């Protein structure tokens, strides 16, 4: 297993409880595929440096996890299709 970091930006019209629930669903997705969640950091609602899809702010979260590369591919596909995710980025901090 490799270590990864996932940063997501969720839509600003969500309630904070709904945002936290979506992050928990992401964590559960990783666990169900054999991954391990190391740390979750919820940044809350932040203003963007520039407009994205006619939005000026969003809810940020960072999840550190360990998983196999095929799980990361599945996670990337799921987040790309999610309507409530404005942007996401998965990196390997040790690479």
One Martini backbone bead per residue (centre of mass of N, CA, C, O) as a GRO file, in nm:
protein
   95
    1UNK     BB    1   0.099   0.035   0.017
    2UNK     BB    2   0.012   0.373  -0.026
    3UNK     BB    3   0.055   0.714   0.015
    4UNK     BB    4  -0.207   0.966   0.042
    5UNK     BB    5  -0.364   1.272  -0.082
    6UNK     BB    6  -0.687   1.432  -0.033
    7UNK     BB    7  -0.840   1.699  -0.206
    8UNK     BB    8  -1.143   1.878  -0.136
    9UNK     BB    9  -1.420   2.055  -0.300
   10UNK     BB   10  -1.716   2.175  -0.190
   11UNK     BB   11  -2.007   2.301  -0.199
   12UNK     BB   12  -2.136   2.594  -0.039
   13UNK     BB   13  -2.455   2.508   0.005
   14UNK     BB   14  -2.380   2.336   0.219
   15UNK     BB   15  -2.395   2.193   0.502
   16UNK     BB   16  -2.173   2.109   0.738
   17UNK     BB   17  -2.291   1.826   0.794
   18UNK     BB   18  -2.290   1.732   0.495
   19UNK     BB   19  -1.990   1.760   0.449
   20UNK     BB   20  -1.902   1.555   0.667
   21UNK     BB   21  -2.058   1.317   0.544
   22UNK     BB   22  -1.899   1.307   0.274
   23UNK     BB   23  -1.624   1.248   0.402
   24UNK     BB   24  -1.715   0.983   0.539
   25UNK     BB   25  -1.784   0.839   0.272
   26UNK     BB   26  -1.497   0.841   0.165
   27UNK     BB   27  -1.374   0.679   0.395
   28UNK     BB   28  -1.557   0.428   0.355
   29UNK     BB   29  -1.466   0.364   0.070
   30UNK     BB   30  -1.173   0.303   0.148
   31UNK     BB   31  -1.230   0.077   0.356
   32UNK     BB   32  -1.396  -0.112   0.159
   33UNK     BB   33  -1.111  -0.134  -0.029
   34UNK     BB   34  -0.861  -0.158   0.201
   35UNK     BB   35  -0.814   0.101   0.329
   36UNK     BB   36  -0.641   0.368   0.519
   37UNK     BB   37  -0.710   0.608   0.753
   38UNK     BB   38  -0.504   0.849   0.901
   39UNK     BB   39  -0.620   1.151   0.818
   40UNK     BB   40  -0.840   1.434   0.903
   41UNK     BB   41  -0.893   1.764   0.744
   42UNK     BB   42  -1.103   2.030   0.826
   43UNK     BB   43  -1.133   2.360   0.689
   44UNK     BB   44  -1.380   2.449   0.555
   45UNK     BB   45  -1.479   2.757   0.460
   46UNK     BB   46  -1.348   2.901   0.154
   47UNK     BB   47  -1.187   3.121  -0.039
   48UNK     BB   48  -1.112   3.185  -0.354
   49UNK     BB   49  -0.879   3.308  -0.581
   50UNK     BB   50  -1.085   3.198  -0.797
   51UNK     BB   51  -1.316   3.125  -1.017
   52UNK     BB   52  -1.540   2.832  -1.001
   53UNK     BB   53  -1.811   2.770  -1.158
   54UNK     BB   54  -1.937   3.041  -1.029
   55UNK     BB   55  -1.749   3.028  -0.772
   56UNK     BB   56  -1.599   3.160  -0.444
   57UNK     BB   57  -1.660   2.896  -0.264
   58UNK     BB   58  -1.564   2.628  -0.019
   59UNK     BB   59  -1.520   2.302   0.101
   60UNK     BB   60  -1.247   2.179   0.280
   61UNK     BB   61  -1.039   1.875   0.242
   62UNK     BB   62  -0.808   1.638   0.411
   63UNK     BB   63  -0.689   1.305   0.315
   64UNK     BB   64  -0.511   1.057   0.467
   65UNK     BB   65  -0.391   0.758   0.293
   66UNK     BB   66  -0.401   0.398   0.241
   67UNK     BB   67  -0.340   0.239  -0.084
   68UNK     BB   68  -0.410   0.114  -0.375
   69UNK     BB   69  -0.405   0.215  -0.701
   70UNK     BB   70  -0.696   0.106  -0.779
   71UNK     BB   71  -0.846   0.271  -0.561
   72UNK     BB   72  -0.766   0.551  -0.666
   73UNK     BB   73  -0.904   0.525  -0.939
   74UNK     BB   74  -1.191   0.491  -0.824
   75UNK     BB   75  -1.199   0.756  -0.662
   76UNK     BB   76  -1.157   0.947  -0.901
   77UNK     BB   77  -1.413   0.864  -1.054
   78UNK     BB   78  -1.623   0.932  -0.835
   79UNK     BB   79  -1.542   1.237  -0.796
   80UNK     BB   80  -1.589   1.323  -1.095
   81UNK     BB   81  -1.915   1.251  -1.070
   82UNK     BB   82  -1.959   1.444  -0.844
   83UNK     BB   83  -2.163   1.722  -0.786
   84UNK     BB   84  -2.043   1.824  -0.489
   85UNK     BB   85  -1.768   1.837  -0.644
   86UNK     BB   86  -1.555   2.069  -0.764
   87UNK     BB   87  -1.273   1.954  -0.648
   88UNK     BB   88  -0.980   1.731  -0.699
   89UNK     BB   89  -0.682   1.582  -0.531
   90UNK     BB   90  -0.422   1.336  -0.589
   91UNK     BB   91  -0.139   1.250  -0.384
   92UNK     BB   92   0.216   1.179  -0.334
   93UNK     BB   93   0.417   1.293  -0.081
   94UNK     BB   94   0.676   1.083  -0.126
   95UNK     BB   95   0.736   1.147  -0.452
   0.00000   0.00000   0.00000
